[in-house]
């Protein structure tokens, strides 16, 4: 009986071992991070943010914002096989990606440290093991400039789509399309078969004009579709 309970206990510990909890302390902005933000390594999600807290430092004179994360790992019963510790020993650090231009969300990426670490010592924060972090190489001001440029471009597109000149052009196209459609219907049955293709072409031009009108109306409401691709 004791052997059975012992086996169940070890197996239960094994199952819990599939999730490794760490804390990350970043310098600079945490813009775009929230609970469930993904953690990626070599492009694959291997964990996620569980919570972000505001806490006082040991000196009680300042505050820090620890980011608690969970890694999805597969462990065996062999000692020393913790994949997260292996990553740390190999010089892997966590960085925050630039916020997505459209959603504003960020991810935590595990990358090789820019500066080689002399020695990696196991450290903890409030009893939770620390995962080393590093400021991303990309300059934060560059990311902000990119976002400002994207917003300015969207505003320019929106203003153009809503402009009086474009609306007048669309009205003219629609009027022409109506005239072409009426003429094509009038000619139906009164022209030889050799001109049927030409008649169908006129109708296609009419459909295209209406499609242009539909597209511009959609862009007026959703100018960001040019960036999203749909």
N, C-alpha and C positions, 0 to 999 in steps of 0.2 A: 504493500500500500504506500509506504513512504517513497518507494522508487517511482510509483506512478505520479504522486504529487510532485516529486522532484522534477520529473520529466515535464510535467505540465507547467511548472514554474519557469523552467529554463526556456520552454517554447514560448511562453508568454513574454518573457524578457526579449526573446528574439524578435517577436512581432513588433514590440514597441521600439526595438532598435532600428526598425526600418525608417524611422523619422528621427533626424538629428536636429536639435534646436541649437542655434547659435545667435549671437548678437553682433551687430555691425555698428561701428561709430564712424560716421562720415564727416569730413570737413567740407564746409561750403553748403550750397543749396541742396535741399532734398526735394525740390520741385518735381511733381509728377508721381511721387511714391505714395502708396497707400496699401491698406490690407489687400492681399491677394496679388500684389504686383509680382510678376514672375522673376525668377532667378534663372539665368541661362548660362550654359557652359558649352562652348563650341556650337552655338546656335540651338541647343536643345534645352527645354525647360527641365530643371532638376530640383526645383524648389519654389517657394513663394514667401512673400512677406506675411507675417501673421499679425503683427501690431507695431505701431510706432508710438513711443511714449516721450513725455517731457519729464526729466528728472533732475534733481540737484546733484552737483558734483560732490566729491568727498570734502572739499574745502567749504562747501555751503555758500560759496561766493559767486557761483556761476551755474548754468544749467547745461545739460547735454540732451541730445535726442537719440536714444538708442533705437535701432531698428532690429526687432526680433524676427528671425527667419527660421523656416523649417526646410531641411533638405530631404529629398526622397532618396534613400540609399538602400542597397541590398547588402546585408551583412551575413557572414557565416559565423560559426562558433569559434573560429580560429582567432586568437588574440593578435592585435596589431594590424588588423585588416580594414580599419576605418577609412573609407575612401575620402572623406572630407579632410581628415588629418593628413592623408597622403597628398592631397592638393595643396594644402598649406605648406607642407614640407618641400614641395616642388616649386614654391615661389608664386603660387596663384593668389591673387588678391581680388577684392570686389570693387567695382566701379559703377557709378550711376550713369546710364545713357542719357543723352539729350532728350527732353520731352518730345513726344510725337507732335508734329506740326498741327495735326487735325484734332487729335483727342487730348493732347496735353499730358498724356501718361508717360511714365518712364519705366525702365526695367533695370534690374541689377545684373551686370555681366561679370562673370569670373574670367579674368585675363591674367596673363603673365605680368608680374610686376615690372615696371619700367626700371626701377633701381633694384639691383640684386640685394636681397636681405642677408646680412652677415650671419645671423642666427635666428631661428624661429623658436621662440619660447611660448609655451602654452600659457595664455592669460585668460582671466575671467572678468566678467562684469556682473556684479550682484549674483555671483554663483553660476552664471551662464558662460560657457566658453566663447571667446572672442574670435571672430573671423577677420583677418587683416583687410584693410581697405586702402584705397589710393584714389587721389583726385584724377578724373579722366583727363587724357591728354588734350582733348578738344577744349578749346577756350570757351568759357561760359558766355563771354561777350559775343563771340562768333555765332553761337547758337541763338542768342537773343536777336542779333542782326538778321539772321536767316528767318526767324519767325516774324519779325517786323516787315521784312521784304515780302514774305508770303501773304501777310494780311493786307499790305498795300496793294499787291497784285490782285487779290480777290476784290478789294474795294474798287479798283480801276475797272475790272471786268464787270462788276455789278453796275457801276455807273454807266458804262458803255451800253450794256444790255437794256438799261432803263432810259437811255437817252432819247430825246425827241427825234433826232435824225434817224436812228435805227427803227423806231416805231413807224415813222413815215415811210421808210423803205419797205418795211414788212407789209404795210397797208397797200403799197403800190404792187408788191409781189402778189398779194392775195387778190387784188382786183384783176391783175393780169391772169392769174390762175383761173378765176371765175370765167373770164372771157374765153380763155382757151378751152375750158371744159364745155362751155355752151357751144362754141364753134365745133368742137369735136363731136358732140352729140347731134348737132344739126347736120353734119356731114355723114353721119352713120347711115348706111343704106343708099346713099346718093353718089358714092364714089366707087370706082372700079377696084377690084381686089388688089391691084398693084399698089394702091395708096392706103390700104388698110394698115400696113405697118406704120406709115406716117401718122395716121389717125391715133393709133395706140401710143405712139411716141408723144403726141400732144397731151394725152391723158397722163402719161408718166411725168411729164413736166409739171402738170397741175398737182399731182400727188407730191412731187418733190417740194413745190412751193409751200404746200400745207405742212410738210415735215419741217421745213425751215422755221415756219411760224411756231410750231409746237416746241422745237428745240430752243428757240430764243425765249419763249415763255417760261420754259423749265429753268433755263440759266438765270433768268431774272429772279426766280425764287430760290435757286440753289447754285450760286456761282462757284461754290467749293467743289461742284461735280467735276470741274476741269482737273482738279488735283486728285480727287478720288478715283476718277476714271469711269464713273457711272452716275 
